[in-house]
Amino acid sequence: MSSILSSARRTGACQLALALLATLAGCGGGNGTVTGKVTYKGEPLKGGDLLFSIANGPTRMTGIGEDGSYTLTDVPPGEARIAVRTKHLAAVAAMPKHMGGAPPKDSPGPKKLTPEEAARMYVPIPEHYEDVEKSGLTYTVRSGNQQHNVELVGELGGKGSGGPPKK
């Protein structure tokens, strides 16, 4: 009788250990971290914002680095519609230089760009990429770490997509 109880305990302990391992391995759900590069016609974007809008969930946004790289953390699993925004850089680049410039390096909040920095980072892209409803870009986010490169194609055209404003 004691060998039957001992066997049952070992089986129960093994089942518990397997359940814990499955949870630690990511089978138990959780949010994802998505990294990658954003390119237009094969060249990295030098700046802008990347948005992932999750169906029935939140929208996550992150900045695009000068090498085209991005990292989005804490993204819920599911189908994401994606937008890439660079137009705001053109607006900052068009501001007169005397409008104050960048804040001190130790000031709280997101970094504010000078017109010179924005002009260096701005890459015009086709306007439809600025809207998650029109971009046509999607990605299915999973739990855990993953990589997804966002490749933009197409010619410029339409109002507001042809480059920085003329000074």
Rosetta blueprint (number, residue, H / E / L):
1 M L
2 S H
3 S H
4 I H
5 L H
6 S H
7 S H
8 A H
9 R H
10 R H
11 T H
12 G H
13 A H
14 C H
15 Q H
16 L H
17 A H
18 L H
19 A H
20 L H
21 L H
22 A H
23 T H
24 L H
25 A H
26 G H
27 C H
28 G L
29 G L
30 G L
31 N L
32 G E
33 T E
34 V E
35 T E
36 G E
37 K E
38 V E
39 T E
40 Y E
41 K L
42 G L
43 E E
44 P E
45 L L
46 K L
47 G L
48 G L
49 D E
50 L E
51 L E
52 F E
53 S E
54 I E
55 A L
56 N L
57 G L
58 P L
59 T E
60 R E
61 M E
62 T E
63 G E
64 I L
65 G L
66 E L
67 D L
68 G L
69 S E
70 Y E
71 T E
72 L E
73 T E
74 D E
75 V E
76 P L
77 P L
78 G E
79 E E
80 A E
81 R E
82 I E
83 A E
84 V E
85 R E
86 T L
87 K H
88 H H
89 L H
90 A H
91 A H
92 V H
93 A H
94 A L
95 M L
96 P L
97 K L
98 H L
99 M L
100 G L
101 G L
102 A L
103 P L
104 P L
105 K L
106 D L
107 S L
108 P L
109 G L
110 P L
111 K L
112 K L
113 L L
114 T L
115 P H
116 E H
117 E H
118 A H
119 A H
120 R H
121 M H
122 Y L
123 V L
124 P L
125 I L
126 P L
127 E H
128 H H
129 Y H
130 E H
131 D L
132 V L
133 E L
134 K L
135 S L
136 G L
137 L E
138 T E
139 Y E
140 T E
141 V E
142 R L
143 S L
144 G E
145 N E
146 Q E
147 Q E
148 H L
149 N L
150 V E
151 E E
152 L E
153 V L
154 G L
155 E L
156 L L
157 G L
158 G L
159 K L
160 G L
161 S L
162 G L
163 G L
164 P L
165 P L
166 K L
167 K L
